[in-house]
Amino acid sequence: MSWSFAIVNNKLAEIYFDKNKKNQVKIWGHCYIKKEDYKNKLDQKWIEIDTRKVRVVYRNEKYRLV
């Protein structure tokens, strides 16, 4: 299982996911976080990079990549 920073329902979050052999993503869960909790410069950089690429909508217990 891997994790990444993402924007879920317009809020910063960590998402937990797996990739299959066809590089399809299966998201298992997420948790909302505050950017201020990650004070390390490397973490701040990862947040900036990951949130540009990954946006997710969570509705009716299903995830949809935007």
N, C-alpha and C positions, 0 to 999 in steps of 0.2 A: 504494500500500500504506500502511496506517495501522497504528498501534500503540497499545496501552493497557496499563495495569496490570490484573492479574487474579489471582484465586486459582485455581491449577491444581493439582489433586490435593492440596489443603490446604496449598500453599506459595505464597508471593508470586512472581509472574512477570510478564514482559512478554510480551504476545501480539501477533502480527503478523497482520493480516487485511485482507480486501477486502470491500466491500459491492457487491451487484449492484443493478440498477434496482428490484427488488422489496424492497430493504433486507434481503435475506438475507445472513448473514455467512458468509464462507469463511475459516477460520483456516488460515494457512500454517505457523505455527510458534510456538514459545515458548522462553523462556530464564528460568531461575530466577534471582532476584536477592535481595539482602539490603537491607532497609529502611535500614540504617545507611549504605549507600553513597550514598543520596540525602539530603544534609544541607540542601539548600535548602528553605525553608518552603513554597514553591509546589509543589515536587515532593512533599513530605510531604502536602500538601492533596490533590493529585491522587491519590495512593495511597489515601487515605481514601475519596475519592468513588468512584473506579473500582472498588475492591474490594467496595464495597457492592452494585454493580450487576452485576458480571461474575464468575461462577464457572464453571469449566470442568473437565470430566473428560477426561483423555487416557488412552486405553486401546486396545490393539491397533492402534496407529498411526491412531486416529480421535479427533476432538474432539467433545464433546457439551456444549452449554450447559446448565447446571443452573438 
